[in-house]
């Protein structure tokens, strides 16, 4: 499954897009001022939050973690 497909499926399931998850993560205190996941926040903590609050599976939750870390972006999802 492509990264874009993960994002599309997440939005279809939750009604939330990548920007929404970044905002929600910031509200939970997971993000730095420059918009990246804080280094002391473990992926497992974020995955547990996404699974519990949004019903995401592990792979879809890890896609959001990649967005929050900055290792993937919405723009990279459109690249061939």
Residue pairs with C-beta under 8 A, 6 or more apart in sequence:
1 59
2 77
3 63
3 66
3 72
3 76
3 77
4 77
4 78
6 59
6 60
6 63
7 17
7 18
7 63
7 74
7 77
9 60
10 16
10 21
10 56
10 60
10 63
10 64
11 17
13 54
13 55
13 56
13 60
14 54
14 55
14 56
16 24
16 54
18 64
18 67
18 74
21 50
21 64
21 67
21 68
22 31
22 35
22 67
22 68
25 31
25 37
25 46
25 68
26 35
28 49
29 38
30 37
30 38
30 41
30 45
30 46
30 68
31 37
31 38
31 68
32 38
35 70
36 68
36 69
36 70
37 46
37 65
37 68
37 69
37 70
43 62
43 65
46 61
46 64
46 65
46 68
47 58
47 61
47 62
47 65
50 56
50 60
50 61
50 64
51 57
51 58
51 61
56 64
63 72
66 72
67 73
67 74
